[in-house]
Amino acid sequence: MSEDFAWFPTCYLKEMLRPCVVETLAGGVFDVEFSDESGKTYSLTAIPADSLIALRYGPVAA
């Protein structure tokens, strides 16, 4: 794995997990929680801001 993704959890995450920033840490790093639709947490990891992308959930036209 490249150094760009050294923060990534070493375990495989299940599909359809929702990432959520839960805390801002020092140095442009965020604690991000990965949970399922019922709220069960699968991973909590620190991720640098430059590795984040904005995800928006909403209705999709058919």
C-alpha positions in Angstrom: 0.0 0.0 0.0 1.4 3.4 -0.9 2.2 6.0 1.8 -0.7 8.1 0.6 -3.0 5.6 2.1 -1.0 4.7 5.2 -3.9 5.9 7.3 -6.4 3.4 5.8 -7.6 0.7 8.1 -5.8 -2.6 7.7 -9.0 -4.5 7.8 -11.4 -4.6 4.8 -14.5 -2.5 5.3 -17.9 -3.8 4.3 -19.7 -2.3 1.4 -22.3 0.4 2.1 -20.6 1.8 5.2 -21.2 5.4 5.8 -18.2 7.6 6.7 -18.7 10.4 9.1 -16.2 13.0 10.5 -16.7 12.8 14.3 -13.8 14.9 15.5 -11.3 17.4 14.3 -7.7 16.6 15.4 -4.6 18.7 15.2 -2.6 19.2 12.0 -5.5 18.9 9.6 -6.5 15.4 10.6 -10.0 14.1 11.3 -11.4 11.2 13.2 -13.7 9.4 10.7 -16.1 6.7 11.8 -17.4 4.1 9.3 -20.8 2.7 10.3 -23.7 0.9 8.7 -27.2 2.1 8.3 -28.2 0.9 11.8 -25.3 2.9 13.3 -23.0 0.0 14.2 -19.4 1.2 14.0 -17.0 -0.9 12.0 -13.9 1.4 12.1 -12.8 4.6 13.6 -9.6 6.0 12.1 -7.7 9.3 11.8 -7.6 10.5 8.2 -5.6 13.5 6.8 -7.8 16.3 5.3 -6.2 16.0 1.9 -7.4 12.4 1.7 -11.1 13.2 2.3 -13.8 13.7 -0.3 -17.3 15.1 0.3 -20.1 12.5 0.0 -23.7 13.6 -0.1 -26.6 11.4 0.4 -29.9 12.3 -1.2 -32.7 11.2 -3.5 -31.7 9.9 -7.0 -34.0 10.4 -9.9 -35.1 7.2 -11.6 
